[in-house]
Amino acid sequence: MKVYLEKKGVKVFSPRDAIKNAFQNEIIHDDTLWLEMLETRNMTSHVYNEDMAEKIFVLLPSYLSPFKKLADNLSNSALI
């Protein structure tokens, strides 16, 4: 996402910024879900108990489809 946006001339300063700009540039279509995935990723750096790890693990399969769509969108782009 970040590399694609930067090649389009968009300045990206953070992962949250990348998501917002990707949505505006129609690379992704559900910015709320992507922001949720970012928050889940951020939680993993603070997981020290098995219950929280299990909750995160259960969410992972639902995140696969958005990543596949992103990969398709980027592979169809002339910039990548």
C-alpha positions as CSV (number, residue, x, y, z in Angstrom):
1,M,0.0,0.0,0.0
2,K,2.6,2.5,1.1
3,V,4.9,1.9,-1.9
4,Y,2.0,2.1,-4.3
5,L,0.8,5.4,-2.8
6,E,4.3,6.9,-2.8
7,K,4.7,6.0,-6.5
8,K,1.5,7.9,-7.1
9,G,3.0,10.9,-5.3
10,V,1.1,10.5,-2.1
11,K,3.0,11.1,1.1
12,V,2.4,8.4,3.7
13,F,3.5,9.0,7.3
14,S,2.0,6.1,9.2
15,P,0.1,2.8,8.7
16,R,-3.2,4.6,9.6
17,D,-2.3,7.3,7.0
18,A,-1.6,4.6,4.4
19,I,-5.1,3.1,5.0
20,K,-6.9,6.4,4.8
21,N,-5.1,7.3,1.5
22,A,-5.6,3.8,0.1
23,F,-9.3,4.2,0.7
24,Q,-9.3,7.6,-0.9
25,N,-7.4,6.2,-3.9
26,E,-9.8,3.2,-4.2
27,I,-7.1,0.6,-3.5
28,I,-9.2,-0.7,-0.6
29,H,-13.0,-0.4,-0.2
30,D,-13.5,-0.9,3.5
31,D,-11.3,1.5,5.5
32,T,-13.1,0.6,8.7
33,L,-12.1,-3.1,8.4
34,W,-8.5,-2.1,7.5
35,L,-8.3,0.1,10.6
36,E,-9.7,-2.7,12.7
37,M,-7.0,-5.0,11.3
38,L,-4.4,-2.4,12.1
39,E,-5.7,-2.2,15.7
40,T,-5.6,-6.0,15.9
41,R,-2.0,-6.0,14.7
42,N,-1.1,-3.4,17.3
43,M,-2.6,-5.5,20.0
44,T,-0.3,-8.4,19.1
45,S,2.7,-6.5,20.3
46,H,1.2,-6.4,23.8
47,V,-0.2,-10.0,24.0
48,Y,1.2,-11.7,27.0
49,N,-1.8,-14.0,27.8
50,E,-3.3,-16.9,26.0
51,D,-6.9,-15.6,26.1
52,M,-6.0,-12.5,24.1
53,A,-3.9,-14.5,21.7
54,E,-6.8,-16.8,21.1
55,K,-9.2,-13.9,20.4
56,I,-6.7,-12.5,17.8
57,F,-6.2,-15.9,16.3
58,V,-9.9,-16.3,15.7
59,L,-10.0,-13.0,13.8
60,L,-7.2,-13.8,11.4
61,P,-9.2,-15.9,8.8
62,S,-11.6,-13.0,8.2
63,Y,-8.7,-10.8,7.3
64,L,-7.5,-13.0,4.4
65,S,-10.1,-11.8,1.8
66,P,-9.2,-8.1,2.2
67,F,-5.6,-8.9,1.7
68,K,-6.3,-11.0,-1.4
69,K,-8.4,-8.1,-2.8
70,L,-5.6,-5.7,-2.1
71,A,-3.1,-7.9,-3.8
72,D,-5.3,-8.2,-6.9
73,N,-5.8,-4.4,-7.0
74,L,-2.1,-3.8,-6.8
75,S,-1.1,-6.5,-9.3
76,N,-3.6,-5.0,-11.8
77,S,-1.9,-1.5,-11.4
78,A,0.6,-0.2,-13.8
79,L,2.6,1.4,-11.0
80,I,3.7,-1.9,-9.3
